[in-house]
Amino acid sequence: MLITIKSGKGRKDRIVPLSQNVLTLLREYWKEYKPQEWLFTGTTGKYSISSCQKIYKRYIDSDSSIHTLRHSCFTNLLEVGTDISIIQKIAGHSNPKTTQIYTHISDGLLKKVKLPV
């Protein structure tokens, strides 16, 4: 249940977890389109960054960006208790301070903090 992303953000390769829901969707996509070299292909091969942004805005959310999705994903992982070092690895950050800045703390997480008596 891991997927390899080659030349992702910052041209870094990374291995990230894959949810069962996304795996199901990818299998359906694979059966219908049977991609050869790239999982998602444009007219000239792999999609460009700008093409990905346009697809995201058209089909997912016109008021945000792929970066917002990335940020939301990492924030959610933090809120459900994922260790910051795991998030750092998935994000491809070499410096943990980058991850700490990138993942904001929500009010919901702050309310769960138990202070000593």
N, C-alpha and C positions, 0 to 999 in steps of 0.2 A: 504494500500500500504506500509506496514511495514513487515519486516521479522526478525525473531529471530535467532540469531546465537549463538549457545551454545558452550562454551569452545573454543572460537576463539583465536586470538593472545593473548598470556599472560594468556591463560585459562580463559578468561573473557567472560561472556555472554553479548550480546548487542543487541539492536534493531536498525535496520538501514532501511532507505527508500528503496523501491523497484521500479525500473523504469517500465513503461508500457511495454517496449521492452523485458526486462528480464522476466516479468510476462508471456508474450506471449510464450517465449521460454520454460519457466518452465512448462507451461500447456501442450505444445507439448511433452516435455520429460515425464511428468507424464502420459499422455495418452498412450505413447508407452511402458514405462517400469513399470508403476504402483508400485513404491517403497513402502515398508511397514514401516520399522523403520527409516531408514536414506534416505534422498532425493537422495544422491549419494552413492552407496555402492560398495565396492571392494569385493574380494573373501572371506574375513574374516570379513565383516561388514563395518564400516565406513572407509573412505580412511585415510591413514596415511599422515602426512605432506610431507614426501618425495614423496609419490605417487602423491599428488596434484601438487608438484613442477614439477615432470616429465610430467604430463599431460599438465600443463601450457606451459612448454618449447616445447613440441611436437606440440600442437595444436594452441597456441596463439603467443608466441614469444620466440624463442630459445636464444635470446641475452639479455633477461631481466628475472625478477623473479616476483612471486606473490607480493612481497614487493614493487617492482617497480610499479605494477598496483595499489596497495594501495596508494602509495605516489602520483601517477599521479591523482588518483581520488580525494584525499584531496586537491591537488594543484588546480585542476579544480574547485572544490567547492569554494575555496577561490577566484579564479579569477572571478567567476560569482557573487560574492558578498555575499556568505554564511557567516554568523557570525562565528567567530573563536570558540565561545563556542559551537555551533552546531557541528562543525567539531570535536572538542574535545570529545564531547559525542559519536559521531559515531565511532571515533577512539578508544574509551575506555581509553583515557588518564585521569589520576587523576590530573595531574599537567598541567596547561595551557602552561607552558614553553616548555613542551615536544611537544605539538602541534605546537607552534610557530617555533621551530627548525625543526620539521618534514616537515612542509609545506613551501617550499621555495617560494620566490616572483619572479615571472617571469618578464622579460623585458616588456612584454605586459601590465602587471598590473602597473608597474612603470610608463609607458608612459601615463597612464590614470589619474595619480595623478594631481590634480589642486592645485597649490600653491596660497596663498593669494597675492593680488597685492601689 
